[in-house]
Amino acid sequence: MTTNLRDWNWSREELQRYHDLERTSQEHMNIYRGVGTSVAGNMPLGDQLAAAGLDWQVRESGFRYGEIYQYRSRDYRKAVYRKAVYRSDTGLLLDTVGSQWTPHQNSEIIGMFHEFCSQSGLAIEHIGTLRQGRAVFAVARTDEQFDLGGDEVYGKILITGFHEHGKGHRVDLMTLRKICSNGLTVPVRTEGKVISHVGEWNHDRVTEILEAAKTNFREFGKTSERLAETAMSIEEATMHLISAFGDPLKKVDEQPKVVQTCLSLFQGQAKGSNCSAPTTPLGGCSMRSLSITTIIRASLIRRHT
């Protein structure tokens, strides 16, 4: 049975917003490749932090500045003056922040994730730091998986904490396929998924966002299985891609690169496109290009949010 994409009622603007969100999450995930330390899930938190070089604290103080450091910041505990935040072990300056900014320690960020994983039957696999400690992260594999055309799909949950002004902590979900090298980042859908530094560490809020990541993976599995069995004509795929990202007044071969690439993947004419059945939405999944999968999955997932 061929689906009718027009019944999904997504506007061009809604599709573009979803694409932008997914692309941002994918770019965020890419910076972690090859970084960090593998840890055993049953290691105590303190040992995990030590193994990853994260057994230090974020300290705060006033600071001096000027050509000969002749100026001094005012009392950072009052009003709206700025303060310096730095590493307790090396003294490295992490950033200067406003007086309302509250430091959240590595032990709080990773410790919360460690607790969540222990209670959920997950195991932390990887812990690391970026930019000399300005960002810290931990990754755990989900305890659920699903089958997609004979290929096993599993998920990984990533939590990232930032010790910088203007950056809150965030949670991302990455789906991976064992046989096919393709993967997709699934944005975690919950109101205000970034945890702010204004105020004390919010244990319940972080738990809520982590639970949302697990729920999203289950929903993604159901959606993907449905998509793998959904036939679609090349005419429908072309129409929807052009409607979302192209120009209906131009010929197919004059459409933007994203349309051309997705159509090639959809027809099984590009690397990685033979991992699922051709002429189905998942016949064209690719972590480097937006395929028709993204468009359809966005429509289906939206019903759960």
C-alpha positions as CSV (number, residue, x, y, z in Angstrom):
1,M,0.0,0.0,0.0
2,T,1.4,3.4,-1.0
3,T,1.2,6.2,1.6
4,N,-0.3,9.6,0.9
5,L,2.2,12.1,2.2
6,R,-0.3,14.9,1.8
7,D,-2.4,13.5,4.7
8,W,0.4,14.3,7.1
9,N,-0.3,18.0,7.1
10,W,3.2,19.4,7.7
11,S,4.0,22.9,6.5
12,R,7.3,23.7,4.9
13,E,8.3,25.8,8.0
14,E,7.5,22.9,10.4
15,L,9.6,20.5,8.3
16,Q,12.5,22.9,8.1
17,R,12.4,23.5,11.9
18,Y,12.5,19.7,12.5
19,H,15.4,19.4,10.1
20,D,17.3,22.2,11.8
21,L,16.8,20.6,15.2
22,E,18.0,17.2,13.9
23,R,21.0,18.6,12.1
24,T,22.0,20.5,15.2
25,S,21.8,17.3,17.3
26,Q,23.8,15.4,14.7
27,E,26.6,18.1,14.6
28,H,26.6,18.0,18.4
29,M,27.1,14.2,18.4
30,N,29.9,14.3,15.9
31,I,32.3,16.2,18.1
32,Y,32.5,13.3,20.6
33,R,33.8,10.7,18.2
34,G,37.2,9.4,19.3
35,V,37.2,11.5,22.5
36,G,37.0,10.3,26.1
37,T,37.7,7.2,28.1
38,S,35.9,3.8,28.1
39,V,34.7,2.8,31.6
40,A,33.1,-0.2,33.1
41,G,29.5,0.3,34.0
42,N,29.9,-1.2,37.5
43,M,32.7,1.1,38.5
44,P,32.0,3.4,41.4
45,L,31.4,7.0,40.4
46,G,34.6,8.2,41.9
47,D,36.7,5.7,40.0
48,Q,34.9,6.6,36.7
49,L,35.6,10.3,37.3
50,A,39.2,9.6,38.1
51,A,39.7,7.4,35.0
52,A,38.3,10.2,32.8
53,G,40.3,12.9,34.5
54,L,37.2,14.6,35.8
55,D,37.9,14.3,39.6
56,W,38.1,18.1,40.0
57,Q,35.7,20.9,41.0
58,V,34.5,24.1,39.5
59,R,35.6,27.0,41.7
60,E,34.6,30.7,41.4
61,S,36.2,34.0,42.4
62,G,36.7,37.6,41.6
63,F,39.4,38.4,39.0
64,R,41.9,41.1,37.9
65,Y,42.2,42.5,34.4
66,G,44.0,45.3,32.5
67,E,47.4,45.6,30.9
68,I,49.1,45.3,34.3
69,Y,46.1,43.7,36.0
70,Q,45.4,46.9,37.7
71,Y,41.7,46.5,37.7
72,R,39.7,44.2,40.0
73,S,36.2,42.8,39.6
74,R,33.9,43.9,42.3
75,D,32.4,41.6,44.8
76,Y,31.0,38.8,42.6
77,R,28.5,37.7,45.2
78,K,26.6,41.0,44.9
79,A,24.5,42.6,42.3
80,V,25.2,41.8,38.6
81,Y,29.0,41.8,38.5
82,R,30.9,39.0,36.8
83,K,33.1,36.3,38.3
84,A,35.7,33.9,37.1
85,V,35.1,30.1,37.1
86,Y,38.1,27.8,37.0
87,R,39.3,24.2,37.6
88,S,40.4,23.4,41.1
89,D,43.2,21.1,40.0
90,T,45.0,23.2,37.4
91,G,43.6,26.7,37.9
92,L,42.6,26.8,34.2
93,L,40.1,29.6,33.6
94,L,36.9,28.0,32.2
95,D,35.0,31.3,31.7
96,T,33.7,34.5,33.2
97,V,30.1,34.4,34.1
98,G,27.3,36.6,35.7
99,S,26.6,36.6,39.4
100,Q,23.4,34.5,38.9
101,W,25.4,31.6,37.3
102,T,25.7,28.6,39.6
103,P,28.4,26.0,39.1
104,H,27.3,22.4,38.7
105,Q,30.1,20.0,39.5
106,N,31.3,17.1,37.4
107,S,30.2,14.8,40.3
108,E,26.7,16.2,40.0
109,I,26.4,15.9,36.2
110,I,28.0,12.5,35.8
111,G,26.7,11.3,39.2
112,M,23.1,12.0,38.2
113,F,23.6,10.0,34.9
114,H,25.4,7.2,36.9
115,E,22.4,7.0,39.2
116,F,19.9,7.0,36.4
117,C,21.7,4.3,34.5
118,S,21.9,2.1,37.6
119,Q,18.2,2.4,38.3
120,S,17.3,1.9,34.6
121,G,19.5,-1.2,34.1
122,L,21.9,0.8,31.8
123,A,25.6,1.0,32.0
124,I,27.8,4.0,31.3
125,E,30.3,3.1,28.5
126,H,32.2,6.3,27.9
127,I,33.1,9.4,29.9
128,G,35.2,12.4,28.6
129,T,35.9,16.1,28.4
130,L,36.1,18.6,25.7
131,R,38.1,21.9,25.5
132,Q,40.1,21.3,28.6
133,G,37.1,20.6,30.8
134,R,34.7,23.3,29.6
135,A,32.4,20.5,28.6
136,V,32.1,17.1,30.2
137,F,30.0,14.1,28.9
138,A,29.0,10.6,29.5
139,V,27.4,8.0,27.1
140,A,25.3,4.9,27.9
141,R,23.8,2.3,25.7
142,T,20.0,1.8,26.0
143,D,18.6,-1.5,27.2
144,E,16.2,-1.8,24.3
145,Q,16.7,-2.5,20.6
146,F,14.6,-3.3,17.6
147,D,15.0,-5.1,14.3
148,L,14.9,-3.2,11.0
149,G,15.1,-5.4,7.9
150,G,17.3,-7.9,9.6
151,D,19.6,-5.2,11.0
152,E,19.7,-4.7,14.8
153,V,19.2,-1.0,15.9
154,Y,20.1,0.2,19.3
155,G,20.4,3.6,21.0
156,K,22.9,5.5,23.1
157,I,22.0,8.3,25.5
158,L,24.5,11.2,25.8
159,I,24.5,13.8,28.6
160,T,26.7,16.8,28.2
161,G,27.5,19.4,30.9
162,F,29.0,22.8,30.2
163,H,31.0,24.9,32.6
164,E,30.5,28.1,30.4
165,H,28.3,31.2,30.3
166,G,25.2,30.8,28.2
167,K,25.4,27.0,27.9
168,G,23.1,24.7,29.8
169,H,23.4,20.9,30.1
170,R,21.7,18.8,27.4
171,V,20.7,15.3,26.6
172,D,20.8,13.6,23.2
173,L,19.8,10.2,21.8
174,M,21.7,8.5,19.0
175,T,20.4,5.5,17.1
176,L,22.9,3.1,15.5
177,R,22.6,0.1,13.2
178,K,24.9,-2.9,13.7
179,I,25.3,-3.9,10.0
180,C,24.6,-0.7,8.2
181,S,27.0,2.2,9.3
182,N,24.2,4.7,9.0
183,G,22.9,6.4,12.1
184,L,20.4,9.1,13.0
185,T,20.3,11.5,15.9
186,V,16.9,11.7,17.5
187,P,16.3,15.1,19.3
188,V,15.0,14.5,22.8
189,R,11.5,16.0,22.8
190,T,10.6,17.5,26.2
191,E,9.9,21.1,27.1
192,G,13.1,23.0,27.7
193,K,15.5,20.1,27.4
194,V,18.5,22.3,28.3
195,I,19.2,22.5,32.0
196,S,20.1,26.1,33.0
197,H,23.0,27.1,35.3
198,V,20.6,29.6,37.0
199,G,19.8,27.9,40.3
200,E,20.9,24.8,42.1
201,W,21.3,21.4,40.4
202,N,17.7,20.1,39.6
203,H,17.8,16.3,40.1
204,D,14.2,15.7,39.2
205,R,14.4,17.8,36.0
206,V,17.5,15.9,34.7
207,T,15.8,12.6,35.5
208,E,12.7,13.7,33.5
209,I,14.8,14.5,30.4
210,L,16.7,11.3,30.6
211,E,13.4,9.3,30.8
212,A,12.2,11.3,27.8
213,A,15.2,10.0,25.9
214,K,14.4,6.4,26.6
215,T,10.7,7.0,25.6
216,N,11.8,8.6,22.4
217,F,13.9,5.6,21.5
218,R,10.8,3.3,21.9
219,E,8.7,5.6,19.8
220,F,11.4,5.8,17.2
221,G,11.6,2.0,17.0
222,K,7.8,1.7,16.4
223,T,8.0,4.4,13.7
224,S,11.0,2.9,12.0
225,E,9.4,-0.6,11.8
226,R,6.3,0.9,10.3
227,L,8.4,2.9,7.8
228,A,10.4,-0.1,6.8
229,E,7.2,-1.8,5.6
230,T,5.7,1.3,4.0
231,A,5.9,1.4,0.2
232,M,6.1,4.8,-1.5
233,S,6.3,5.9,-5.1
234,I,9.1,7.9,-6.5
235,E,6.6,10.5,-7.5
236,E,5.4,10.9,-3.9
237,A,8.9,11.1,-2.6
238,T,9.8,13.7,-5.2
239,M,6.7,15.8,-4.5
240,H,7.2,15.9,-0.8
241,L,10.9,16.7,-0.9
242,I,10.4,19.5,-3.3
243,S,7.5,20.8,-1.3
244,A,9.6,20.8,1.9
245,F,13.1,21.9,0.6
246,G,12.9,22.7,-3.0
247,D,11.2,25.0,-5.6
248,P,8.0,23.7,-7.2
249,L,8.7,25.9,-10.2
250,K,12.0,24.2,-11.1
251,K,12.7,20.9,-12.7
252,V,13.8,18.0,-10.6
253,D,17.4,18.2,-11.9
254,E,17.5,21.9,-10.9
255,Q,16.4,21.3,-7.3
256,P,18.7,21.9,-4.3
257,K,21.4,19.4,-3.4
258,V,19.4,18.0,-0.4
259,V,16.5,17.1,-2.7
260,Q,18.9,15.4,-5.3
261,T,20.8,13.5,-2.6
262,C,17.6,12.2,-0.9
263,L,16.1,11.0,-4.2
264,S,19.3,9.2,-5.0
265,L,19.3,7.5,-1.6
266,F,15.6,6.7,-1.9
267,Q,16.2,4.9,-5.2
268,G,19.2,3.0,-3.9
269,Q,21.7,4.9,-5.9
270,A,24.0,6.1,-3.1
271,K,26.3,4.6,-0.5
272,G,24.4,3.2,2.4
273,S,21.1,3.1,0.6
274,N,21.0,-0.7,0.2
275,C,20.7,-1.4,4.0
276,S,16.9,-1.5,3.8
277,A,14.4,-2.2,1.1
278,P,14.5,0.3,-1.8
279,T,11.4,2.4,-2.5
280,T,10.6,2.5,1.2
281,P,11.4,5.5,3.3
282,L,14.1,3.7,5.2
283,G,15.8,2.7,2.0
284,G,17.4,6.1,2.0
285,C,18.6,6.7,5.5
286,S,21.9,8.4,5.9
287,M,23.6,10.2,8.7
288,R,25.3,12.6,6.3
289,S,22.2,13.6,4.3
290,L,18.6,14.4,5.2
291,S,16.6,11.6,3.6
292,I,12.9,11.1,3.2
293,T,13.1,9.2,6.5
294,T,13.5,12.4,8.4
295,I,10.4,14.0,6.8
296,I,8.2,11.0,7.4
297,R,9.5,10.2,10.9
298,A,9.0,13.9,11.9
299,S,5.4,13.6,10.9
300,L,4.8,10.4,12.9
301,I,6.8,11.4,16.0
302,R,5.0,14.7,16.2
303,R,1.8,12.9,17.1
304,H,3.4,11.7,20.3
305,T,4.6,15.1,21.4
